[in-house]
Amino acid sequence: MDAMESIKQTFFLECEDLLSELEGGLIQLNDGDADPDTINAVFRAVHSIKGGAGAFNLTDLVSFAHTFENVLDDVRSDRLEGTQDVLTLRLQSSDMLNDLVVAARDDTAWDAARADQLLASLKDLSEKDSNGANSSDSPVEEISSEDFGFQPVGLDFDFGEETEESVGSEGYE
């Protein structure tokens, strides 16, 4: 196994821990524990999965995690109330995120229709403020990540073996 594949496998192992933390935090929230530390831990789990997935150019996983993360950020910033409907959607999204991680790890298909439905629900939710008003009713101009030209970037670490000649020819000694 090459070094990059080894790093990718480590990422998937970390995802298992992060998904477990996410689920545990969401269960605590469901049980009435709205502690800011729990809310932040849930956000960080999704944020970390998104960041790692971006390093490996797992665009479907990054896209879903990004939208899910936006809703979690709205809740932790008190722009969105953590109602039972919001919690239910977060639990469903957590399950979908798990499915996307497994699909990326195993190079298998996932339920794209379910993912699209959840993405639409998450996007709709993130467009509402804590009073339930649609943010498009607000006179403030919305700015999306597309306005900045954001695109996840995959990194290609070349861990090929270097010989003395290649190191010396590049001036590294």
Secondary structure, 3 states (H helix, E strand, C coil): CCHHHHHHHHHHHHHHHHHHHHHHHHHHHHCCCCCHHHHHHHHHHHHHHHHHHHHCCCHHHHHHHHHHHHHHHHHHCCCCCCCHHHHHHHHHHHHHHHHHHHHHHHCCCCCHHHHHHHHHHHHHHHCECCCCCEHHHCCCCCCCHHHHCCCCCCCCCCCCCCCHHHHHHCCCC
